[in-house]
Amino acid sequence: MTQEELFKKLIAHSKEYGFIFPSSEIYDGLSAVYDYGQMGVELKNNIKRYWWDSMVKLHPNIVGIDAAIFMHPRTWEASGHVGAFNDPLIDNKDSKKRYRADVLIEEHLAKLDEKIEKEVAKARKRFGDSFDEKQYRATSPRVAEIAAKRDEVHSRMVKALNDSDLEELRQIIVDAEVVCPISGTRNWTEVRQFNLMFDTKIGSVAEGANTIYLRPETAQGIFVNFLNVQKTGRMKIPFGIAQIGKAFRNEIVARQFIFRMREFEQMEMQFFVRPGEEIKWYDHWKELRMKWHRALGFGDEKYRFHDHDKLAHYANAAADIEFNFPFGFKEVEGIHSRTDFDLGNHQKFSGKKIQYFDPETGESYVPYVVETSIGVDRMVLQVLSAAYTEEKLDSGEERTVLRIPPAIAPVKAAILPLVKKDGLPEIARQIVSALKYDHIVQYDEKDSIGKRYRRQDAIGSPLCITVDHETVTDNTVTVRYRDSMEQQRIPVSEIPAVVAETVSMKKLFAELEA
């Protein structure tokens, strides 16, 4: 099964089992807009809880806010979004499809990287146990040829992006003979910039209405509230402000399911530090955020850092944490050293003094900021991509299972009476009542026990608790574990403790503090 086929199966599975639906589907949907179903919203909320608690519970110097989506339009002038929040877009004249020019080049670079890996794989197969990969990479003429092409294209792209040279971006695409994935032709238009912000009107009548913007990021709501939080919370630098909220971008090249959408949710934390200490804290948060991802247990090799080739107008250092999706390594979280750009510009544009008096140094200054910004929807896709598994059992039977970490699984346990009689449903419902105040649980009595197990596997429930005739006589139940499918007999009185231990976030938090 190819990665593309796997991704299509994942999208179909997400709809079939109530995770994600196309928005307004009865009206044929709306491009790049999705709704979360009953399973998806629980998974999404659990991811948000994992992030929120890891920020505000584990760090006494980080607090949260919830800022409004609508903000004064001058906010976006000060932040640079009105003038600089653009994507370089290019069209293929034959397919009429539009692409981001930099993404086309990055995908070309990824193909060159794949060619190098194929050369290494062929050599490894040819030389067997005596293969010295490091020496081969250093001495192979073919690898050197491909690497030289890659380095040339990469350096040209970096320079073009930093110089905002749209003509050069198009020329790189032409010289690299990049073809349109749809038409297969190289009939490209010029590259032009496109602003991503949605605008709307606020006011009682159209003539007197003011133009405002749907926020393209949640960070500015934190920055304009810096003094409010600092003073009311008596916060001392270094400290952070966290926020989860919706953001909106008019993505022309929205694709890859929920990876890139027009309406999405962000989890951001802005950490305010003394000028000159920002790189120290930038490195600190890079490592801590990578630890947060790896604690989910999907495999360290699934993640990597990618340093930005082009720094945003506000940054002096920036890196992405990338995850290996079915469509390749892509960004799930950004860590940025934003300097004092945001607070400094809001001070300038508002005419209000936005400074921190440092009691340790006796001076006032505009703090520097280190940001961590993660897309909730991309995290959902990351979890689903890593968890989706098709496996053949020893019995020859096949099952599809979502190996979602128990702490963030939508349903923590399913309570299953073996039959719908003999008092078993009544006992099962008593167990549901004992668990429902602490956990999302499901009661299911339809179909054979095997089919019910498969349904729970498909939505990622870590535990199935079966009530049978032995329960009536000895007050014990069978607990089945999703990943191993092992079964254990335990007393009914131990069920709350077993469920709590299995699905607790404490294990994840312990790894973060190790």
N, C-alpha and C positions, 0 to 999 in steps of 0.2 A: 504494500500500500504506500503510495507516494505521500509526501507531506501535504500536497494540495488536496488529495482525496481525504486525508485525515482531517484537514481543516473543514471540508464540506460536511463530513460526518459530524464533527463537533458542532457546527452551526445547526444542523438538523436535530441533533440530540438536545441542544439547548432549547429549541422550540418545543419539541415533543414532550419534554419533561418539565416545562413550566419555568425555565430560567429566563429566556429572553425572547421577546416577540417583536416583529417589525411594527413600528408605530402606525396607527391608523390603518391597519392591514385591510379592513373591510372596504376601504377606499383606495386600495392598491398601494398603501404605504406612503412614506415620505423618506426620500433618500437620506441616508446617514443619520437617521433618528430611530431609536429603539426604546421599547418599554421593557421593564423588568417584571417577570411573572412572579408567582408565589414562591418558587424556589430561589429565583434570582435575587429578589429583594432581601431575603434572609441572608444569602451569601454575601451580598453587598453590604448589608448592615453589620455583619460579623467582621468583615474586612475593615470597615470603618472603626468598629470598636477596638479591634486589635491595634490599629494605628493610633487612635485617640488615647487609649489607655497607656500605650507604650510611650507616648509623649507627655501627657499631663499627670499620669500616676507615677511613672518612674522618674520624672524629673521635677523636683519641687520648684525649680526656677522657670518652668514653662506653664503658661495658662492659656485658656482658649477664649475665642470670641465667635460671634456669628454676625458678620456685617451684611448690610443690605446689598442686593444685586444692583439697584439703581444708585448711581453716584453722580455728584456734580460733574458736568462735562469737562471742567477745567482739570479734574483729576487725571484724565487721560491725555491731556496736553502735557501736564507736568511729567507723567510717567513715560512719555515718548511714544505712546501707542498711536496717537493720531498721525504722527509723521513717519513712524518707523516700523509699524506692525504689519509687515508685508511678506508675501511669498512670491518668489520668482516663478512665473507660470509660462508654460510653452504648450502649443497645440500641435497635434498631427493633422495635417490638412486632409488626409484620406479617411481616417477613422473619425475625425471630428472630436477626438478625445483630448482632454486637457490634463497635463501632468505638471508636477513641480520639477523644475529643471535640476535642482540640486539632488532630488531623490533619484531621478533617472541616472545621474552620474554615479551616485552612491551605489545603486544597484549594479551598474557596470563594474564598479570596483569590487563588489562582492563576487561577481562572476569570475573576475581575474583571481581573486583569492581562492575560489573553488578550483580553478584550473591548477593552481600551485598544489593544493591539497591532493588532487587527483594524481599529479605527477609523483608526489611523495608516496601515496598509497600504492601506485604501480611499482615503484622502486622497492618498497617494503615487501611486496609480494614476490618480487624477483630475487631479492637477496636473502630473504628469510631471517633467521636468527642473527646473522652477521651484519644486519643492516644498521648503519649509524646515521640516524636521521639528521642530527645536527650537522655532520660533515656533508651529507648529501645536499641539504639546503644551502650550504655555503659554497659548494663546488659545482653543482649541476648547472650546465649552460642553459638548459631549458627553463629551469626555475629562475635563473638570473634574468633571462629575457623577459619572462612574464612579469617578474617583480619590477623590472625597470619601467615597463609600460605602466604598471599600476602606480608607481611612485610619481611618474611624470604627470599622469592624469590627476592624481590626488593633489600634487603641489599646485597645478594650474587651477584646480577647483578652489582650493583654499584661498589663493590670491584673488581670484575673481569674486568670491563671496565677500572677502574683506574689503575689496575695492568697489563693491556693488557694480561690477562690470557685467552687465547683462549680455552684451555682445559676445564677450569671451565665454560666458556660460553656454551660449548657443553654439559657439565654435567648438567647444570641447565635445559637445554632443555630436556634432557633425564629424569631427576628426576621429572620435572613438567609434563611429559608425553604429551608434545606438539606434535601434529600431523600435517602432511603436509595438507594444505587446499585442495590440488588436489587429492593426493592418499589416504589420511586418514591414512597413516602409519607413524611409528616413526623410519624409517630406514635412519638414518642421517650419513653424512660424517663427517670428522673433520672440524673444523672452521679454515679458513685461511684469511689472510689480502689481500686486493686487492686495488691497487692505482687507484684513480679515474681520474687522469689527462690524457687528450688527448695530444699526442705529434705529431709533424710534422717537416718538414725540411724547412730551409730557405737557399737559395743560388742558384746559376745559374746551377750547375751540382750536381748530387747526391753524387759524391765522395767528393766534397768540401763543402757539405752542413752541416750546424749546426743544431742540434736538439733544437727546441724551443717548447713551450707549448701553447695550447689554454688556456687562463686564466680560472681557476676554480672559481674565485671570482673577483669582481671589486675593492675591497679595496686596493690592492697593488698599483694600478695606482694612488690612492690618496696619499699613503704614500711616494712613490718615488717623488711626486711633492710637498711635504709639503713645502720645502724651496722656491720653485718657486712661489707658491701661497702666502705664508706668506710675502715674501719680496715685490713682485709686488703689492699685495693688501694692504700692510702695516697693516696686520692683527695683532690684539693683543689677547693674550690668556685671556679668553677662546674663541675659534672660531671653526667653523666647515667647512668641505668641503663635498659637496654632489655630487653624480654621479649616473646616470642611464645608464646601459649598459648590453651587452650580456656576459654570462659566460657559460662554458662548463664542464660537468662532465660525465665521462663514467659510468653512472649508470647501473649496472647489473640488479638491482631489480627495474626497472622503471615501475610504474603502477599507477593506480588511475587517469587515464586521464591526464590532464595537471598539476597534483599536483607534479609529479616527472618526469622531462624530462632531456634529455641529452643536449639540447640547451635551455637556459632559460634566463630571463632578471631579473636583480636585481636593486633595488633602495637602495643605501647605503649612509649613512652620518657618517663621522668620526669626532668626536668632541674632540679637543685637549685642555687639561686642565693641571693645575699644579699638580705635583706629590703629593699625599696625599689627593687630592680633588676628586679623580676619583669616589669613591663610592657615594659621594653626587650627582655628576652629573649623575651617573648610575641610581640612584633612580629617579632623575628628569626626565630623558628621558624615563624610564619605564612608568611613569604615563602619560607623554605627548603623547607617542606613543599609549598607550591604549585609550586615549581620542580621538585620530585621528581616530581609528577604530570605536569606539562607536558613533562618530558623524554621521556616515552613517545611523544610525537608525535601524539596524537590531535586536536590543535587547541586553542589557548588559549581559544577561545570556548566550549569544552565545560565549562569550569570557572568557578566564581565563589565568592566568600566570602559567607557569611551569618552576620551577628552574631546571637547568641542574644537572643531577646526576653525570656526568663526565664533568669536565671543559676541554676545549680545551687547547693546550699547551701554548697559548698566554694569557689566561684569568685568572683573579682572582675573577670574578663574571659573571654569565650569566643566562639569563632567556629567555623563549620564550613566545610570545603571541600566544595562540592557539585559533582556531575557531572550532565550532562544525559543521564539514562537515557531509554529509550523511554517511560517513564511520567513524565518530567519531571525537573527538578533535585532531587536528593536528596543527603543527606549521605553522604560516604565517609570523611571524617576529621574529627576534632574537635581543636582546639587550645585548651587551657584554662589559665588562670592560677589554680592551685588554692590560692594563698596558703600559709599554714602549717597549714591546717586538718587535714590528714591526720596529719602527724608530731606536731602539737600534741595531737590527740585520742588518738593511740596512746600518747603520753607520759602523758597524763592517765589513760587507762583501764588501762594496764599497770602504772603506778607506776614505770616505768623511765625514766631520763633519756635523752632522744633529742635530743642537741644536737651542734653542730659547733663545735669551737674553731678560730677563724680566726686563723692566725699573722700575717696582715697587719694586722689591727685589734686583736689581743690580746683579743678578746671571744668569748664563747660564745653561740650563738643557735640557735633552731629555724629551719632553712632554709625559704625559700619554694620553691614548685615550679611549673614550667611543664610541661604534659603535651601530648604528641602521641599520639593514639589513633586507630588505623585498623583497620577491619574487613577481615580477609583475604578473607572470602567476598564482601563488597561489591566489593573490588578485582577479584576474579575476574569478577564480573558486569560491572563497569565495562569490563574488558579485552574480554570477549566481546561486550558491547553495541557498543563502539566498533569492534571488529575485524570484526564480521559484515557481509559485503558480498555482494549479488547484482548481478552485472553481465553485460551483453550484449556479446559480443566482436564485432569487425569481421566475423568469419566468419558471424555470426548465431547462433553457439552461445552458450549461457548457462553461467555457472559461479558457484558459491558459494564464497567464499574468506574465510578468517579472516586479516585483516591484523594478526596479533599481532606486536608488536615482536620482532625475531629473538632478542634477548637473553633473552626470557622465554618463547619458543615451546616447547611440550612436546617436539616432535621437531625437531632442528636440521637434519637432512638425511636424505633418502631415497636409498638406493642401488638403482638399477634396471637389471638386465640387460635389454637389448632383447629377447632371446629366451632360452629356457631350454635352450640347447645351444651348441655350438661353443666351449666354454670360457668363455663370458661370465659365467655364475653364479659360477664359481670366482674370476675376477678381481674381481667385485663383492663377494664375501665377504671377499677380502683387503683391500679398501678399508674395509669395515665394521670389520674387526679393527684397522685403523690408526686409526680414529676413536673406537671405542666406549669407550676409557678416558677420553676427555675430554668426550664429548658423547653425548646420547641420539640414536641414529640408527635408521632402519628399513631392512630389506631387503624388497623386494617384487618378485615375479616374475609375479604373477597378472594376467591380462587385458592388454588393449592398453596401450601406453605412454600414450595419451591418457587412458584411464580411471584409470591410476595417478597421473598428474599431478593429475587432479580430486580423487582421494582425499586427496592430500597438501595440495592447496589447502584442502580442507574442514577439515583439522585444523590448518592454519596453518604447515606446514613451510616455512621460508624458502628452502630449497635442494633441488633434485632433481638427482642426479648419475647420468647414464645411461651405461652401459657398452655399446658397440656393436662391430661388427666392425672398425672403424677402431682401436679400442683395442688389439686384438690385434697390429696391424701397427705403429702409431706410439706406443702407450702414452699416448694422450690420451682424455679423456672430455668429454661435454657437460654443462655446469652450467646449469641452468635456474633463474631467479630468480622467486620466487612473485609478487611484486607487478607487475612489468613483463612477466613471461613471456619476457623476453629470454634468449637462449641464448649461451653462450660456450664455446669449446673451450680446454681447459687440459690440461697434462701431469698425469698421475696424481700425480707427486711434489709438485705444488702444492696438491693437494686439502686437506690439513690446514691449511695457511696461509689458504686462501680461506675455509674454514668458520670457523676461529677469528676471522678478521677480521670476518666477517659477523655472527657471533652474540655477539661480545664485549660485556660490560657496561661496558667502559672508556669507550665513547662516552657512555653515560648518565651515568657518574660525572664525566666531563669537563664535561658541561653543568652539573652541580650545583656544580662548583667554579669555573665561568667567572665 
